[in-house]
Amino acid sequence: MDSQSETHHHELDSVMGTTTRIPRLISADDFKGWRRIVKDPVKITTTIVGRLVDKAVKNYTYEDFEKNEEQERALATLTMVLSPDISKGFKEYKSAKAFWEALIEVYEGNEDMQESHQDMLHQKFNMFNYISGENLEAQLQRFTTLITEMKISRIFLTKSEINKNLLNALPKSWEMNIAVIKKTKDLNRLTLAETMAIIKVCDIDDKQR
């Protein structure tokens, strides 16, 4: 597969989802679209002899048809953006909200699964270290990816915890630089981006010596 085809394939995966990743579905700022998906389905009813019953389609008003079509559009939004391999497993769901909640449960898991995933990320964070032969840029990128995953999983660390963990994971040859950074910088205030910028400056200075 050439690079252009591979890029297109990844873009499709992002939109349509894969068997291991939930699809992007609709734009995050399409508030009307999201409201249609996450709100409870509206039952179209009428009262007969004091009892509330489903209204027959032949008795629908224009407003009733509008409500019904809105719900169908919401369900169609979810269905059409899914790849066939995924959508065939969700045919039983007749409302957009039920469909969406099922997708969330399958892809994000229940509370026990989420807790296990958080534990795994905590472990990866605590064990994060330099890999022999790895360049600085690769290590920083790997650490950034891990922190991003933790934020997505609702694991929030202090700036000090993040900065100290990164510094302590740098190669042994960085011992002098690490000591200087810890002594001269306030790790409680520095963002990860600021700390990485300082590390990169140290790296450039070392190479110029």
Buried (B, 14 or more C-beta within 10 A) or exposed (E): EEEEEEEEEEEEBEBBBBEEEBBBBBEEEEEEBBEBBEBEBEEBEEEEEEEEEEBEEEEBEEEBEEBBEBBEEBBEBBBEBBBEEBBEEBEEBEBBBBBBBBBEEEBEEEEEEEEEBBEEBBEEBEEBEBEEEBEBEEBBEBBBEBBEBBEEBEBEBEBEEBBBBBBEBBBEEBEEBBEEBEEEBEBEEBEBEEBBEBBEEBBEEEEEE
